[in-house]
C-alpha cells in the first residue's frame, strides 16, 4: 500500500465509491470498479482486494432491498452459479490473467448483443395479446404473453397441445438459467465480474427495478461468501490487501447512500438502458 501514489490511491477510492453505487443503484457500474482496480493493481491482487469491499456493499444492499427479493428465481440460479465458481477456481489456478479477462469480455459482449436483438425482435413481433411492459423487458414474459395472445386469436388453448408448448418454454428457461448461472459464477470467481451476466439475466427476465436490486443483493452476498474460501486458498487475499481495504472501506457506504438517492430518480426504462450501457462498456474494457 505504501507504494501507491496519490493518483493511484484516489483512483481506488473512486472505485470503492462505485462499489457502493453499484450495489444500491445501477449494477453494471460495478464492472467499472473491477476495471479501475485492475488498472492500478496487478490482476490477481486486485481481485483479492476488491472482494471484501464487495461483501460490505452486499450487506448494505441486502439491508436496503431485502423486501424485494424473488427467492424462487434466486434458488433456481444458485446450483449453476456454484458450478461456475468451481470452474472459475480451476481456471484461475492454471490460466493467465489476459486469457481469462478477454474470454469474459467476449462472452459478456455477446450476451449484450443477443439481448438487444431479442428486444428488437420482440417489438417487431408484438401482437395484441402482449403487454408493452413484457415486450420491452425482452424477457420470457414477452414471448409467453405474445404467443398466448396469438393462440387465443386462433382459438387454441392448453387442451390443444398447450402442455407440450409449456414444457418447451420451461426447458428453454431452464437452459437459460443454467447458462447465465455458469457464466456469472465463472466470471465472479475469475475477475469479480459476475455483475454484468447477472444483470442481463434479471433484465431479460422482466424484473422491476426494485426486484432487480433485491434479488441481485442476496445473490451476490451468497455467492461472494461462497467463493471466499476459494479466494483464500488461491492466495488472492493477503495481509497487504486487507490493509488497503481498511483504508478504502469507508467509501463503500458513501457510495451506497449516493446510489439509494440516485435510484429514486431513475425510471425503469432509463434503468434498463444504464445497465446495458455499463455492461457493454465493461465488456469492451475486458477485451483490451
N, C-alpha and C positions, 0 to 999 in steps of 0.2 A: 504493500500500500504506500510505503514511503517513496517508492519510485514514481508514483503518479504525479504529473504536473497539475497545475491549476485548471487548465483546459480539459484535461482528461477526467479529472475528478468532477468538474462541473458537468461534463457530458454524462457521467454515470448518475449524477444526481437527477438530471433531466430524465434519464431512462428509468430511474426508480419512481419518479413522479408519474411517468406514463404507465408504469405497472398499476398504480392505484387507479388511474383514469380508465385503463382497460378493464379492470375488474368490476367497476361500477357504472360504466357507460358504454363505450364502443370497444368491443372485444378485439377487433382487428388491430387496434393501436398497440396491443401487447407485443406483436411481432416486431414493431419498431424498437421496442426495448431490447429484444433479442439482438437486433442488428447493431444497436448502439453499444451494447456490452461487448459484442464480438469485434467491434471496430477498435475498442480501447484495450481489451484484454485478449490473451490467447484463447482460441475457440473452446478448448476443454475447460480451462479455468473460468471462462465467462459463464459457461453452463452451470458450474457449481456455485458460483457467487450469486447468480440470479435465482436459483431455486428457493432459498429461504425467503427472499423478498416476495416471490410469487405466493408462497404459503401465507405470509402475512396479509397480502392482498386478498387471497382466497377467503380467509377468515372474516375480513371486513365485508366482502361481497356477500357471504352467506348470512351474516348478521343483517345486512341491508335488504336482501331479496329472498330470504328463506321461505316466505309465504307463497312464492310464485313458482315453486319447483314442480316440474312434471316428473314424478318419481317413476311411473311405468316406463316412460321414454328413457330415463336415465339408467334404469336397471337393465333395459334391453341392450344398452351400449356397453356396459361395463365388462362383460366377458371378452368381447373382441378387443376392447381397449387394453385389457390386461395382457392379452396375447401380443398385441402390438408393442407394449412396453418391454416384454421379454425379448421379442425380436430386435428391438432397438438396443437393448443392453448387449446382446451378442454382437450386433453391428458395430457399436461404439468400441467394443473390445478389440475388434480386428480390422477396422476400416479407417482411412484417413478422413480428416475433417472436411476437406474440399469436396470429396466424392459424396459424402453424406449431405452436405449443405445443398449442393446443386441438385441432387436427386429429389430432395424435399421440395425445393423451389419449383422444379419442373412439374412435379406431381400436383402441387397446390395450384399452380397457374392453369394446369389442365382442368382442374375441378372448377375454377372460377369461370373459365370459358364455357365449360359444359353447362354450368348453372345459368349463365346468361343466355345460352342457346335455348335451354328449356323454357325460360321465361318468355323469350321472344316467340317460340312456337306456341306456348300456351295462350298468349294474347291473340295470335292469329286464328287459333282454333277454338276460341271461346264460343260456346253455344249458349242458348237461352237458359239452360239449367245450371250454368256455372256462375258462382258468385264472383264479383270482381276481386274481392279480397283474396279468395282462394287462388284465382288465376295469377294475380300479381305476386303472390308468395312463391309461385313456381314450384310448389311442393306437391306431395302426393294428393293432398286435398283437392288441388285443381283438377287433376286427372280424374279422380273419383267423381267429383261433382259434375264435371263436364260430360263424362261418359254416362253417368246416371241420367242426366238430362236427355241425352241422345236416345238412351234405351227407353225412357218414358215416352218420347215422341214416336218411337217405333212400336209402342205397345208391348214391349218386352219387360220382364221383371226377373225376380230371383227364381221364379219357378221355371224360367226358360233359359236354363244354363247359367243362372246367376251365381250358383255355388262355385262352379269352375272358374268363373271370372274373378270372384272374390279370392279364391285360392291363388290365382295367378298374381293378383295385386299383392297379397300377403308375402308370396315368395319374393317378389321384386323388392318389397320393403325390407324383408329380412336380409337380402343380399346387399341392399344399400346401407343398412345399419352395420353389417359386418365389414363392408369396405371402409366406411368412414371411421368406424371404431379402430380398425387396424392402422389406418393412416394416422389418426390422431394419437394413438398410443405410441406408435413408432416415432413420430415427429417430436412428441413431447419428451420422450426419453433421450433422443439423439441431440436435440437442439432447443428444448423448451419452446418448440414451435408447433404445438398441437392446437393452439388457438384458432388459426385460420381454418383448419379442417373441421373442427367442432362448430365454428361459426357458420360455415357453409351448410353443415348438416342441419343445424337448428333453423337456419334461414330457409332452407329448401323444404323443411317440414312444416312451415307456416306458423311458427311460434310468434306470438306477440312480443313486443319489446321487453316487457317485464317477465314473461315466461322464458324468453331467451336468456335474460340475465340471471334469473333464479335457478334455472336448470344448469346453466353453464357454471354458476358459482359452486354448487355442490359437486358437479362433475370434476372440476379442476382441483378442488380441495381433496377429494378422494383419490384422484389419480396422482397428484403430486405427493401425497402421503405414501401411496403405494410404491412410487419409484424412488423414494428417499433412500431405502436400504441399498438399492442397486447403485445409486449415485455415490454413496459412501464406499461401497465395495469396489467401484471403479476408480476411486481416488479423486472424484470430481469435487468433493467437499474437503477443504483444507483449513487449517487454523488461520492462515493469512486471509483466505477468502471470507471466513466468518468475521474476522476483524474488520474487513471492508464493509461487510453487511451491517455491522454495528454503527458505522458512520452513515450509511445510506438509508437505513430502515425508516427514519423519521419522515422521509419524503413520500413513502408509500401511503400513509393515512391522509396526508395533504392532498395527494392525487386522487384518493378515493372520495374525499369531500368535494373536490372540483368535479369529479365525474358525476356524483349524485346531483349536483347543481345543474350540470350540463344536460343530463338525461331528461330533466323536467321540461327542457326547452326544445327537445327533438321530437318530431312526429315520426310515425312508423316508416313512411316512405323514405325520409331522409336518413333514418337509422339504417335501413337496409342498404342504401347506396353507400353510406360511410363504411359499413362492414365490408362490402365488396371492394371498394377502392383501397382501403387499408390492406386487405388481404392480397389484392393484386400487386400493390406496391411492395409489400413484404416478400412476396414470391419472387418478383424480379430482383430484389436485393439479394436473395439467397442464391440466385443464378450467377452472380458476379464472379 
